[in-house]
């Protein structure tokens, strides 16, 4: 075990994409543990859109990371010392570890012990398909979206971590799935490899026409990850009694100006649409249920998992910008230790 704990601390709140001034890299002694605590060696860190919202000035579902605090993030690690029977040495845990090599957990500051149904999965998968990412798609699509056989489901950010899983889950329910992604390569990938029925390239000049042609009978379920003009156009094609699972609004997370108003918001009223925003932490007590089902579908070959892996602790800030530049397919993770 190293005697040093590297961490990225927030130095200033960014305007737009993060840069070299956003974080400072610090080195401190590895923390000790007291009664009821355990020490976790963090080995993998998840890169998620919510990372960017946490370093803004406005509170979200969690308070903003304060200047000087360790950057908040989900991670996966191994318990290497323990004074708590709930965290045996050698067990894998995931949760809010932060951008650091080591973190201390306890019953009042818990992480989730990886369940037996998933413990043999590749580490990156435990932060993706079989982690909070998969759970987000599972509850958002199946419990809020409730896709039915023959319905049309649209998933924005469809080549991203949550979108790839959400679209495949809708296919499991017999829906016709249209993914919105950036660039011909990603559009081809979600159709040819993940089984989406059609794809819309939002980077193409004619993407609005593509959306209309891909949804000739309207849209019954919108799994919304992006917001902005993409969401506005989807709203304009919602059917009566459609459902919208509002998972994220990634298009505005780095915006320096107020986004334009929605011109199709009235469609929610006219078509009696159910729109529900959700925060995945609300479902935390049921993660075991979701992971068990997801692991079973993966084992049966009904779900495919894709990860983009970046190696090196120092690459964490760069990896966060990769996410907003669309430089990943599937789940984006950073490996920081063997």
Protein Blocks (a to p, Z undefined) as FASTA:
>chain_A
ZZbdcddddfbdcehjadfklpccdddddddddehiacdddfbdcddfklmmmmmmbdcf
bccddehiacddddddddfbdcbfklcghiacedjebjafbdcddfklccddddfklmmp
cfklmmmmmmmklmmmmmmmmmmnopaehiacddehklbmklmmmmmmmmmnopacdddd
edjklmmmmmmmnopabdcdfkbmklmmmmmmmmmnopfbdcdfkgpjllmmmmmmcceh
iacddfbcfklmmpcbdcdddfklmmmmmnopacddddfklmmmmmmmmmmmmmmmmmno
paccdddddedjklmmmmmmmmmnopaghjadddfbZZ
